[in-house]
Amino acid sequence: MSRYDRRHSRETKGHGALGFLITFVLIAFVIVLVIFFLSSDDAFKGAKKKVYSVFYPQKYEQQVQKYAKEFGVEEPLIYSVIRTESGFRPEVVSSAGAMGLMQLMPSTFDWLQQELEGSVTYSSDSLLDPDINIRYGTYLLSKLLKEHNGDIKTAAAAYNAGTANVQSWLSDGAYSQDGKTLSNIPFDETRTYVDRVSEGYEMYKKIYY
């Protein structure tokens, strides 16, 4: 066997050993993860909460608590809507013109100001202020929840697609069995939105409440 052949043989064996080691580490990591998530130990529960909180943060906690109390909306729902709408980025402006943490349209903002204050006192740029955005977004959620008898999925659909669309769906047997809640949503975007808000709502309740 030439020196090249002997060296190539050693290198091949080395690569095989390295591959085994990587595989072993990956398997061990998966086992640790399974134990981590299935464990009922309090220490592990605390660790799991920290992991989940990375993906479901409670940013703007002071504002969320304040306006949840003022308008009677559950905190987990507000957090979930903010997470779904903007990913907690207050400067976001959508291609349609929706602004801020809870992605309110300027026209909707004007209407909500008339409802709350009796007049329009803030410009649309104020929607980039987290405090103002969360206050009016939460107020809108409270109105939609009252309009739809507290049903979170129907209220979330109205938040995304507008009340006119949702009322039309509720009156159609293909989308609603009882005229009050939606059994099906014809818009893919709204259906995905409702699923994300509902999942986030349940996760926030499980993690923090």
N, CA, C and O of each residue as an XYZ file, in Angstrom:
836
protein
N       0.863     -1.193      0.000
C       0.000      0.000      0.000
C       0.898      1.240      0.000
O       1.819      1.333      0.811
N       0.643      2.178     -0.887
C       1.444      3.397     -0.973
C       1.167      4.294      0.223
O       0.202      4.097      0.962
N       2.040      5.289      0.398
C       1.829      6.237      1.499
C       0.514      6.985      1.320
O      -0.170      7.277      2.301
N       0.142      7.309      0.036
C      -1.135      7.994     -0.223
C      -2.308      7.124      0.210
O      -3.255      7.585      0.847
N      -2.209      5.821     -0.165
C      -3.304      4.911      0.183
C      -3.473      4.788      1.689
O      -4.589      4.799      2.209
N      -2.321      4.668      2.393
C      -2.400      4.555      3.856
C      -2.991      5.823      4.475
O      -3.824      5.763      5.380
N      -2.533      6.986      3.958
C      -3.066      8.250      4.487
C      -4.547      8.388      4.184
O      -5.318      8.801      5.050
N      -4.962      8.045      2.954
C      -6.368      8.130      2.559
C      -7.226      7.206      3.424
O      -8.355      7.541      3.784
N      -6.664      6.030      3.751
C      -7.389      5.091      4.601
C      -7.597      5.676      5.986
O      -8.678      5.557      6.564
N      -6.537      6.320      6.526
C      -6.664      6.935      7.853
C      -7.681      8.064      7.829
O      -8.475      8.217      8.756
N      -7.649      8.870      6.740
C      -8.587      9.997      6.654
C     -10.028      9.504      6.572
O     -10.928     10.077      7.184
N     -10.234      8.429      5.804
C     -11.589      7.878      5.676
C     -12.108      7.378      7.016
O     -13.264      7.594      7.380
N     -11.200      6.690      7.752
C     -11.588      6.217      9.079
C     -11.899      7.389     10.000
O     -12.825      7.334     10.809
N     -11.105      8.453      9.861
C     -11.344      9.642     10.679
C     -12.694     10.262     10.401
O     -13.411     10.675     11.313
N     -13.030     10.321      9.110
C     -14.337     10.888      8.753
C     -15.462     10.029      9.289
O     -16.485     10.543      9.739
N     -15.273      8.705      9.241
C     -16.303      7.816      9.767
C     -16.494      8.001     11.258
O     -17.624      8.001     11.746
N     -15.390      8.159     11.992
C     -15.473      8.383     13.436
C     -16.153      9.701     13.749
O     -16.947      9.808     14.684
N     -15.821     10.710     12.937
C     -16.440     12.022     13.151
C     -17.942     11.964     12.898
O     -18.730     12.552     13.638
N     -18.330     11.242     11.835
C     -19.753     11.100     11.539
C     -20.487     10.392     12.655
O     -21.604     10.769     13.010
N     -19.855      9.348     13.221
C     -20.465      8.628     14.353
C     -20.639      9.545     15.552
O     -21.672      9.529     16.223
N     -19.599     10.353     15.814
C     -19.663     11.267     16.958
C     -20.777     12.285     16.799
O     -21.511     12.564     17.747
N     -20.905     12.850     15.578
C     -21.967     13.838     15.318
C     -23.337     13.198     15.503
O     -24.232     13.781     16.115
N     -23.489     11.968     14.955
C     -24.765     11.257     15.085
C     -25.096     10.997     16.554
O     -26.234     11.173     16.989
N     -24.079     10.575     17.310
C     -24.274     10.301     18.732
C     -24.702     11.561     19.476
O     -25.610     11.516     20.306
N     -24.047     12.690     19.178
C     -24.383     13.954     19.848
C     -25.802     14.380     19.508
O     -26.534     14.847     20.381
N     -26.202     14.223     18.241
C     -27.559     14.598     17.831
C     -28.604     13.740     18.534
O     -29.623     14.248     19.003
N     -28.343     12.427     18.605
C     -29.285     11.536     19.286
C     -29.396     11.902     20.762
O     -30.489     11.950     21.325
N     -28.248     12.159     21.372
C     -28.251     12.552     22.783
C     -29.023     13.846     22.994
O     -29.750     13.994     23.977
N     -28.857     14.790     22.056
C     -29.553     16.077     22.149
C     -31.061     15.889     22.056
O     -31.818     16.517     22.797
N     -31.500     15.016     21.136
C     -32.929     14.743     20.984
C     -33.487     14.114     22.257
O     -34.575     14.472     22.709
N     -32.731     13.170     22.836
C     -33.178     12.520     24.077
C     -33.327     13.534     25.200
O     -34.302     13.504     25.952
N     -32.349     14.435     25.308
C     -32.409     15.479     26.340
C     -33.624     16.370     26.124
O     -34.304     16.743     27.080
N     -33.900     16.714     24.858
C     -35.065     17.551     24.567
C     -36.357     16.856     24.971
O     -37.245     17.476     25.556
N     -36.462     15.568     24.659
C     -37.671     14.817     25.012
C     -37.855     14.801     26.524
O     -38.952     15.045     27.025
N     -36.781     14.512     27.245
C     -36.855     14.513     28.716
C     -37.221     15.905     29.219
O     -38.019     16.058     30.143
N     -36.622     16.915     28.592
C     -36.838     18.307     29.002
C     -38.299     18.699     28.892
O     -38.852     19.313     29.804
N     -38.928     18.342     27.771
C     -40.304     18.789     27.551
C     -41.343     17.894     28.214
O     -42.475     18.323     28.440
N     -40.972     16.656     28.528
C     -41.937     15.772     29.171
C     -41.825     15.777     30.689
O     -42.719     15.289     31.380
N     -40.758     16.314     31.199
C     -40.542     16.290     32.642
C     -41.580     17.134     33.363
O     -41.994     18.186     32.876
N     -41.996     16.654     34.541
C     -42.948     17.406     35.367
C     -42.245     18.140     36.493
O     -42.890     18.800     37.307
N     -40.932     18.028     36.544
C     -40.166     18.679     37.592
C     -40.282     20.199     37.491
O     -40.263     20.755     36.393
N     -40.402     20.867     38.636
C     -40.588     22.315     38.644
C     -39.437     23.049     37.979
O     -39.648     24.051     37.295
N     -38.224     22.558     38.175
C     -37.069     23.211     37.563
C     -37.153     23.161     36.050
O     -36.847     24.137     35.365
N     -37.576     22.006     35.534
C     -37.722     21.879     34.100
C     -38.873     22.753     33.590
O     -38.782     23.339     32.511
N     -39.947     22.836     34.365
C     -41.065     23.687     33.976
C     -40.617     25.139     33.860
O     -41.002     25.852     32.933
N     -39.803     25.559     34.811
C     -39.286     26.920     34.756
C     -38.412     27.137     33.545
O     -38.460     28.191     32.911
N     -37.609     26.132     33.223
C     -36.739     26.232     32.054
C     -37.562     26.265     30.771
O     -37.275     27.033     29.853
N     -38.590     25.420     30.722
C     -39.458     25.411     29.535
C     -40.132     26.763     29.340
O     -40.271     27.244     28.216
N     -40.544     27.366     30.441
C     -41.183     28.680     30.353
C     -40.232     29.705     29.746
O     -40.640     30.547     28.946
N     -38.952     29.626     30.137
C     -37.964     30.559     29.598
C     -37.780     30.338     28.103
O     -37.650     31.297     27.342
N     -37.771     29.081     27.684
C     -37.621     28.778     26.260
C     -38.819     29.299     25.481
O     -38.664     29.968     24.460
N     -40.010     28.988     25.967
C     -41.225     29.431     25.281
C     -41.332     30.957     25.240
O     -41.820     31.525     24.262
N     -40.874     31.614     26.307
C     -41.013     33.070     26.377
C     -40.192     33.786     25.311
O     -40.459     34.943     24.986
N     -39.194     33.094     24.771
C     -38.422     33.673     23.663
C     -39.312     33.825     22.437
O     -39.211     34.807     21.702
N     -40.180     32.850     22.225
C     -41.060     32.849     21.059
C     -42.394     33.546     21.325
O     -43.086     33.955     20.393
N     -42.748     33.676     22.600
C     -43.997     34.343     22.984
C     -43.680     35.396     24.051
O     -44.016     35.212     25.221
N     -43.044     36.483     23.657
C     -42.612     37.492     24.644
C     -43.776     38.328     25.159
O     -44.840     38.396     24.543
N     -43.548     38.959     26.297
C     -44.517     39.886     26.884
C     -43.944     41.308     26.856
O     -43.735     41.923     27.902
N     -43.702     41.805     25.683
C     -43.201     43.170     25.565
C     -44.354     44.153     25.763
O     -45.518     43.810     25.555
N     -44.017     45.373     26.166
C     -45.012     46.429     26.423
C     -46.020     45.974     27.478
O     -47.221     46.222     27.372
N     -45.494     45.308     28.488
C     -46.338     44.710     29.518
C     -47.167     45.751     30.260
O     -48.334     45.508     30.569
N     -46.576     46.905     30.548
C     -47.298     47.938     31.288
C     -48.516     48.418     30.517
O     -49.602     48.557     31.080
N     -48.329     48.673     29.215
C     -49.453     49.138     28.392
C     -50.518     48.062     28.227
O     -51.714     48.347     28.291
N     -50.084     46.835     28.015
C     -51.041     45.740     27.830
C     -51.879     45.554     29.085
O     -53.099     45.415     28.998
N     -51.250     45.548     30.239
C     -51.997     45.395     31.488
C     -52.991     46.535     31.687
O     -54.141     46.321     32.070
N     -52.522     47.744     31.418
C     -53.355     48.930     31.633
C     -54.608     48.903     30.757
O     -55.715     49.118     31.252
N     -54.441     48.646     29.480
C     -55.579     48.728     28.566
C     -56.422     47.456     28.552
O     -57.599     47.492     28.191
N     -55.820     46.329     28.944
C     -56.621     45.118     29.141
C     -57.651     45.365     30.239
O     -58.812     44.976     30.123
N     -57.202     46.018     31.303
C     -58.091     46.328     32.419
C     -59.114     47.384     32.029
O     -60.288     47.274     32.384
N     -58.675     48.410     31.298
C     -59.590     49.500     30.928
C     -60.727     49.016     30.039
O     -61.870     49.446     30.195
N     -60.412     48.122     29.109
C     -61.421     47.720     28.120
C     -61.933     46.292     28.295
O     -62.746     45.823     27.499
N     -61.464     45.603     29.330
C     -61.979     44.271     29.607
C     -61.600     43.217     28.581
O     -62.408     42.354     28.237
N     -60.368     43.292     28.093
C     -59.869     42.307     27.128
C     -58.763     41.492     27.793
O     -57.928     42.051     28.504
N     -58.748     40.197     27.571
C     -57.730     39.348     28.172
C     -56.334     39.699     27.655
O     -56.139     39.900     26.457
N     -55.377     39.769     28.564
C     -53.998     40.076     28.183
C     -53.432     39.091     27.160
O     -52.782     39.526     26.209
N     -53.653     37.762     27.318
C     -53.102     36.830     26.331
C     -53.571     37.118     24.909
O     -52.824     36.910     23.953
N     -54.804     37.595     24.766
C     -55.317     37.908     23.431
C     -54.616     39.127     22.853
O     -54.270     39.140     21.671
N     -54.403     40.145     23.667
C     -53.713     41.349     23.192
C     -52.299     41.001     22.757
O     -51.853     41.413     21.686
N     -51.592     40.238     23.591
C     -50.233     39.836     23.230
C     -50.222     39.043     21.926
O     -49.358     39.246     21.073
N     -51.178     38.149     21.782
C     -51.210     37.309     20.590
C     -51.472     38.133     19.331
O     -50.872     37.879     18.286
N     -52.354     39.107     19.426
C     -52.636     39.964     18.274
C     -51.399     40.791     17.906
O     -51.060     40.917     16.729
N     -50.732     41.349     18.913
C     -49.514     42.126     18.639
C     -48.455     41.236     17.993
O     -47.818     41.623     17.013
N     -48.275     40.054     18.546
C     -47.282     39.118     18.004
C     -47.597     38.770     16.553
O     -46.700     38.735     15.711
N     -48.872     38.512     16.263
C     -49.285     38.120     14.918
C     -49.217     39.288     13.944
O     -48.793     39.124     12.800
N     -49.629     40.454     14.391
C     -49.709     41.613     13.506
C     -48.335     42.198     13.171
O     -48.063     42.514     12.013
N     -47.482     42.341     14.160
C     -46.246     43.103     13.947
C     -44.983     42.451     14.491
O     -43.881     42.952     14.266
N     -45.132     41.331     15.210
C     -43.965     40.751     15.843
C     -43.337     41.678     16.864
O     -42.128     41.635     17.094
N     -44.173     42.529     17.485
C     -43.747     43.481     18.524
C     -42.821     44.579     17.970
O     -41.985     45.116     18.697
N     -42.975     44.902     16.699
C     -42.174     45.976     16.088
C     -43.072     47.209     15.907
O     -43.956     47.200     15.050
N     -42.863     48.244     16.682
C     -43.782     49.394     16.668
C     -43.723     50.242     15.405
O     -44.637     51.024     15.142
N     -42.658     50.098     14.619
C     -42.472     50.962     13.454
C     -43.048     50.369     12.165
O     -42.964     50.995     11.108
N     -43.633     49.170     12.240
C     -44.082     48.480     11.029
C     -45.255     49.203     10.373
O     -46.214     49.596     11.037
N     -45.154     49.369      9.042
C     -46.249     49.899      8.235
C     -46.466     48.913      7.092
O     -45.534     48.626      6.341
N     -47.673     48.395      6.953
C     -47.946     47.394      5.921
C     -48.098     48.047      4.554
O     -48.200     49.269      4.443
N     -48.112     47.228      3.531
C     -48.291     47.738      2.158
C     -49.658     48.389      1.987
O     -49.839     49.249      1.125
N     -50.631     47.973      2.820
C     -51.975     48.556      2.757
C     -52.085     49.840      3.570
O     -53.074     50.566      3.467
N     -51.045     50.122      4.394
C     -51.050     51.346      5.193
C     -51.362     51.150      6.661
O     -51.419     52.125      7.411
N     -51.570     49.898      7.097
C     -51.798     49.634      8.520
C     -50.508     49.908      9.286
O     -49.411     49.633      8.800
N     -50.659     50.461     10.503
C     -49.492     50.983     11.197
C     -49.342     50.448     12.616
O     -50.322     50.209     13.322
N     -48.089     50.269     13.006
C     -47.765     50.027     14.404
C     -47.979     48.617     14.909
O     -48.220     47.685     14.141
N     -47.883     48.486     16.214
C     -47.898     47.183     16.877
C     -49.137     46.352     16.560
O     -49.035     45.149     16.322
N     -50.300     46.987     16.558
C     -51.541     46.257     16.315
C     -52.108     46.526     14.931
O     -53.255     46.194     14.632
N     -51.272     47.140     14.091
C     -51.565     47.332     12.664
C     -52.967     47.921     12.414
O     -53.830     47.284     11.810
N     -53.155     49.128     12.888
C     -54.413     49.839     12.667
C     -54.310     50.711     11.422
O     -53.283     51.344     11.178
N     -55.382     50.736     10.640
C     -55.452     51.645      9.499
C     -55.748     53.057     10.007
O     -56.499     53.208     10.971
N     -55.184     54.086      9.393
C     -55.468     55.466      9.818
C     -56.958     55.788      9.850
O     -57.422     56.486     10.752
N     -57.716     55.281      8.868
C     -59.157     55.559      8.854
C     -59.854     54.907     10.045
O     -60.760     55.490     10.641
N     -59.426     53.700     10.384
C     -59.977     53.025     11.568
C     -59.593     53.775     12.835
O     -60.396     53.900     13.759
N     -58.376     54.265     12.872
C     -57.885     55.046     14.009
C     -58.741     56.297     14.209
O     -59.104     56.623     15.340
N     -59.063     56.994     13.129
C     -59.916     58.188     13.227
C     -61.293     57.831     13.782
O     -61.836     58.536     14.632
N     -61.843     56.735     13.290
C     -63.160     56.295     13.756
C     -63.126     55.943     15.240
O     -64.038     56.300     15.985
N     -62.072     55.241     15.672
C     -61.946     54.864     17.080
C     -61.769     56.092     17.963
O     -62.279     56.128     19.083
N     -61.057     57.091     17.474
C     -60.906     58.329     18.243
C     -62.255     59.025     18.411
O     -62.568     59.529     19.489
N     -63.038     59.051     17.361
C     -64.379     59.642     17.461
C     -65.208     58.897     18.506
O     -65.950     59.511     19.272
N     -65.077     57.574     18.530
C     -65.821     56.758     19.486
C     -65.388     57.052     20.926
O     -66.224     57.203     21.817
N     -64.071     57.131     21.138
C     -63.540     57.278     22.493
C     -63.495     58.718     22.975
O     -63.850     59.011     24.117
N     -63.058     59.614     22.101
C     -62.778     60.995     22.515
C     -63.829     61.997     22.033
O     -63.912     63.117     22.537
N     -64.624     61.580     21.057
C     -65.612     62.504     20.493
C     -65.062     63.349     19.370
O     -65.803     64.102     18.737
N     -63.768     63.236     19.114
C     -63.152     63.988     18.017
C     -61.803     63.350     17.693
O     -61.264     62.576     18.484
N     -61.267     63.685     16.523
C     -59.951     63.181     16.121
C     -58.889     64.117     16.689
O     -58.798     65.277     16.289
N     -58.101     63.615     17.607
C     -57.088     64.456     18.253
C     -55.662     64.042     17.904
O     -54.723     64.809     18.117
N     -55.496     62.828     17.366
C     -54.158     62.343     17.014
C     -54.033     62.184     15.502
O     -54.992     61.815     14.825
N     -52.841     62.468     14.982
C     -52.563     62.204     13.575
C     -52.246     60.731     13.398
O     -52.004     60.024     14.376
N     -52.244     60.262     12.159
C     -51.982     58.844     11.904
C     -50.581     58.438     12.363
O     -50.363     57.281     12.721
N     -49.625     59.382     12.355
C     -48.269     59.063     12.807
C     -48.243     58.640     14.277
O     -47.304     57.978     14.719
N     -49.261     59.019     15.020
C     -49.324     58.650     16.432
C     -49.481     57.146     16.620
O     -49.233     56.622     17.706
N     -49.893     56.451     15.558
C     -50.037     55.003     15.640
C     -48.695     54.298     15.822
O     -48.653     53.120     16.179
N     -47.611     55.009     15.579
C     -46.287     54.430     15.791
C     -45.852     54.531     17.249
O     -44.813     53.993     17.631
N     -46.645     55.218     18.054
C     -46.419     55.293     19.500
C     -47.045     54.042     20.137
O     -48.259     53.860     20.049
N     -46.244     53.180     20.775
C     -46.786     51.934     21.333
C     -47.965     52.129     22.284
O     -48.922     51.356     22.255
N     -47.898     53.153     23.119
C     -48.976     53.377     24.088
C     -50.290     53.678     23.379
O     -51.326     53.104     23.714
N     -50.248     54.571     22.408
C     -51.460     54.947     21.672
C     -51.962     53.766     20.844
O     -53.161     53.490     20.811
N     -51.062     53.089     20.192
C     -51.454     51.974     19.331
C     -52.117     50.864     20.122
O     -53.150     50.336     19.709
N     -51.532     50.505     21.253
C     -52.099     49.421     22.057
C     -53.441     49.838     22.655
O     -54.355     49.020     22.762
N     -53.559     51.095     23.040
C     -54.835     51.546     23.619
C     -55.971     51.415     22.598
O     -57.020     50.845     22.898
N     -55.753     51.941     21.403
C     -56.830     51.923     20.409
C     -57.022     50.541     19.793
O     -58.141     50.168     19.441
N     -55.927     49.772     19.659
C     -56.070     48.407     19.176
C     -56.853     47.549     20.147
O     -57.672     46.727     19.735
N     -56.607     47.734     21.434
C     -57.334     46.982     22.457
C     -58.797     47.406     22.502
O     -59.688     46.578     22.690
N     -59.030     48.692     22.328
C     -60.417     49.165     22.287
C     -61.169     48.537     21.113
O     -62.324     48.136     21.250
N     -60.501     48.457     19.955
C     -61.130     47.814     18.798
C     -61.422     46.346     19.089
O     -62.498     45.852     18.755
N     -60.492     45.659     19.697
C     -60.731     44.264     20.070
C     -61.931     44.130     20.992
O     -62.740     43.216     20.837
N     -62.045     45.042     21.955
C     -63.168     44.975     22.899
C     -64.505     45.141     22.176
O     -65.484     44.474     22.513
N     -64.544     46.026     21.188
C     -65.777     46.238     20.427
C     -66.136     44.994     19.619
O     -67.300     44.595     19.564
N     -65.137     44.391     19.000
C     -65.387     43.210     18.174
C     -65.804     42.014     19.032
O     -66.662     41.228     18.629
N     -65.200     41.877     20.208
C     -65.586     40.794     21.103
C     -67.030     40.959     21.580
O     -67.778     39.983     21.648
N     -67.416     42.180     21.906
C     -68.797     42.422     22.323
C     -69.759     42.152     21.173
O     -70.835     41.588     21.372
N     -69.369     42.552     19.983
C     -70.224     42.368     18.803
C     -70.425     40.884     18.488
O     -71.457     40.488     17.947
N     -69.427     40.075     18.834
C     -69.488     38.646     18.491
C     -69.553     37.762     19.736
O     -69.039     36.644     19.745
N     -70.186     38.278     20.774
C     -70.501     37.508     21.980
C     -69.276     36.849     22.614
O     -69.359     35.742     23.145
N     -68.154     37.537     22.550
C     -66.946     37.048     23.202
C     -66.208     35.957     22.457
O     -65.219     35.427     22.965
N     -66.667     35.607     21.259
C     -66.009     34.547     20.502
C     -64.714     35.078     19.888
O     -64.740     35.941     19.011
N     -63.583     34.553     20.358
C     -62.281     35.083     19.976
C     -62.001     34.879     18.494
O     -61.471     35.777     17.839
N     -62.346     33.719     17.956
C     -62.031     33.444     16.558
C     -62.811     34.348     15.608
O     -62.262     34.836     14.620
N     -64.078     34.567     15.903
C     -64.884     35.435     15.044
C     -64.425     36.883     15.166
O     -64.371     37.606     14.171
N     -64.091     37.310     16.394
C     -63.578     38.666     16.599
C     -62.249     38.854     15.880
O     -62.006     39.904     15.285
N     -61.388     37.842     15.933
C     -60.098     37.925     15.248
C     -60.287     38.001     13.733
O     -59.568     38.725     13.045
N     -61.247     37.256     13.229
C     -61.544     37.315     11.795
C     -61.995     38.709     11.389
O     -61.592     39.219     10.343
N     -62.835     39.327     12.220
C     -63.301     40.689     11.948
C     -62.161     41.695     12.047
O     -62.123     42.663     11.288
N     -61.235     41.477     12.969
C     -60.078     42.366     13.123
C     -59.242     42.337     11.850
O     -58.707     43.364     11.432
N     -59.130     41.175     11.238
C     -58.296     41.026     10.042
C     -59.023     41.392      8.756
O     -58.491     42.124      7.921
N     -60.242     40.880      8.601
C     -60.947     41.020      7.319
C     -61.984     42.132      7.302
O     -62.478     42.498      6.235
N     -62.321     42.678      8.473
C     -63.329     43.728      8.545
C     -64.688     43.172      8.934
O     -65.013     42.023      8.636
N     -65.470     43.996      9.597
C     -66.773     43.537     10.094
C     -67.753     43.237      8.968
O     -68.581     42.335      9.101
N     -67.677     43.979      7.854
C     -68.611     43.751      6.750
C     -68.430     42.351      6.172
O     -69.410     41.654      5.910
N     -67.178     41.938      5.973
C     -66.931     40.594      5.453
C     -67.426     39.529      6.414
O     -68.059     38.558      6.001
N     -67.139     39.709      7.690
C     -67.534     38.708      8.671
C     -69.056     38.620      8.778
O     -69.599     37.520      8.881
N     -69.741     39.735      8.756
C     -71.201     39.702      8.793
C     -71.763     38.974      7.584
O     -72.758     38.255      7.689
N     -71.124     39.161      6.437
C     -71.552     38.463      5.230
C     -71.352     36.956      5.373
O     -72.210     36.173      4.966
N     -70.230     36.552      5.944
C     -69.956     35.124      6.148
C     -70.913     34.516      7.163
O     -71.364     33.383      6.993
N     -71.223     35.263      8.214
C     -72.116     34.743      9.249
C     -73.528     34.495      8.717
O     -74.250     33.637      9.226
N     -73.905     35.238      7.709
C     -75.248     35.081      7.136
C     -75.292     34.011      6.041
O     -76.341     33.763      5.447
N     -74.147     33.384      5.782
C     -74.037     32.365      4.739
C     -73.841     30.998      5.399
O     -72.880     30.793      6.140
N     -74.755     30.069      5.125
C     -74.693     28.738      5.721
C     -73.434     27.966      5.379
O     -73.085     27.007      6.067
N     -72.750     28.375      4.324
C     -71.510     27.694      3.948
C     -70.375     28.023      4.904
O     -69.376     27.306      4.960
N     -70.533     29.119      5.664
C     -69.454     29.574      6.546
C     -69.846     29.613      8.014
O     -68.980     29.695      8.885
N     -71.143     29.556      8.299
C     -71.594     29.618      9.687
C     -72.809     28.730      9.883
O     -73.765     28.784      9.111
N     -72.760     27.910     10.928
C     -73.870     27.008     11.224
C     -74.970     27.700     12.018
O     -76.144     27.345     11.915
N     -74.572     28.699     12.817
C     -75.541     29.319     13.726
C     -75.737     30.812     13.510
O     -76.540     31.437     14.203
N     -75.017     31.387     12.560
C     -75.132     32.821     12.316
C     -74.403     33.674     13.336
O     -74.487     34.901     13.301
N     -73.678     33.016     14.258
C     -72.973     33.755     15.305
C     -71.467     33.484     15.300
O     -70.670     34.366     15.621
N     -71.088     32.270     14.935
C     -69.673     31.896     14.890
C     -69.340     31.330     13.518
O     -70.217     30.842     12.806
N     -68.078     31.400     13.161
C     -67.644     30.947     11.849
C     -67.158     29.503     11.911
O     -66.294     29.166     12.720
N     -67.713     28.661     11.058
C     -67.249     27.282     10.947
C     -66.235     27.152      9.817
O     -65.492     26.172      9.747
N     -66.209     28.144      8.936
C     -65.278     28.146      7.821
C     -65.007     29.598      7.430
O     -65.864     30.465      7.600
N     -63.815     29.851      6.909
C     -63.436     31.203      6.501
C     -62.946     31.144      5.057
O     -61.987     30.427      4.769
N     -63.574     31.872      4.150
C     -63.214     31.759      2.733
C     -61.894     32.414      2.344
O     -61.312     32.054      1.320
N     -61.407     33.371      3.139
C     -60.142     34.032      2.828
C     -58.986     33.256      3.452
O     -58.962     33.046      4.664
N     -58.035     32.834      2.634
C     -56.879     32.093      3.160
C     -56.114     32.920      4.189
O     -55.727     32.407      5.239
N     -55.898     34.194      3.889
C     -55.138     35.058      4.800
C     -55.824     35.151      6.156
O     -55.174     35.047      7.197
N     -57.136     35.346      6.140
C     -57.877     35.486      7.395
C     -57.921     34.168      8.154
O     -57.816     34.156      9.380
N     -58.074     33.069      7.444
C     -58.080     31.763      8.103
C     -56.745     31.500      8.808
O     -56.713     31.031      9.946
N     -55.652     31.808      8.117
C     -54.329     31.640      8.724
C     -54.148     32.585      9.902
O     -53.579     32.212     10.928
N     -54.635     33.811      9.748
C     -54.539     34.809     10.813
C     -55.272     34.345     12.073
O     -54.733     34.427     13.177
N     -56.480     33.867     11.906
C     -57.275     33.407     13.043
C     -56.591     32.232     13.734
O     -56.568     32.159     14.963
N     -56.039     31.319     12.952
C     -55.318     30.180     13.535
C     -54.128     30.658     14.360
O     -53.894     30.153     15.458
N     -53.382     31.620     13.846
C     -52.197     32.116     14.550
C     -52.575     32.850     15.837
O     -51.932     32.673     16.872
N     -53.611     33.666     15.764
C     -54.053     34.390     16.957
C     -54.579     33.413     18.009
O     -54.277     33.559     19.194
N     -55.348     32.438     17.593
C     -55.906     31.462     18.529
C     -54.806     30.635     19.183
O     -54.828     30.399     20.391
N     -53.837     30.197     18.369
C     -52.721     29.416     18.910
C     -51.895     30.251     19.881
O     -51.504     29.773     20.946
N     -51.632     31.503     19.505
C     -50.873     32.391     20.380
C     -51.602     32.668     21.686
O     -50.988     32.691     22.754
N     -52.891     32.874     21.602
C     -53.718     33.118     22.790
C     -53.602     31.955     23.769
O     -53.412     32.165     24.966
N     -53.718     30.723     23.257
C     -53.617     29.546     24.118
C     -52.215     29.409     24.704
O     -52.066     29.042     25.870
N     -51.191     29.700     23.912
C     -49.816     29.590     24.395
C     -49.532     30.626     25.476
O     -48.908     30.305     26.487
N     -49.978     31.858     25.278
C     -49.749     32.898     26.299
C     -50.450     32.519     27.601
O     -49.898     32.734     28.679
N     -51.642     31.968     27.520
C     -52.338     31.530     28.735
C     -51.562     30.414     29.434
O     -51.418     30.418     30.657
N     -51.074     29.476     28.659
C     -50.366     28.338     29.215
C     -49.053     28.754     29.858
O     -48.684     28.231     30.909
N     -48.340     29.695     29.233
C     -47.021     30.081     29.721
C     -47.083     31.013     30.929
O     -46.318     30.861     31.882
N     -48.008     31.987     30.881
C     -47.948     33.079     31.861
C     -49.120     33.135     32.840
O     -49.003     33.765     33.891
N     -50.239     32.497     32.527
C     -51.439     32.736     33.335
C     -51.995     31.451     33.937
O     -53.003     31.486     34.643
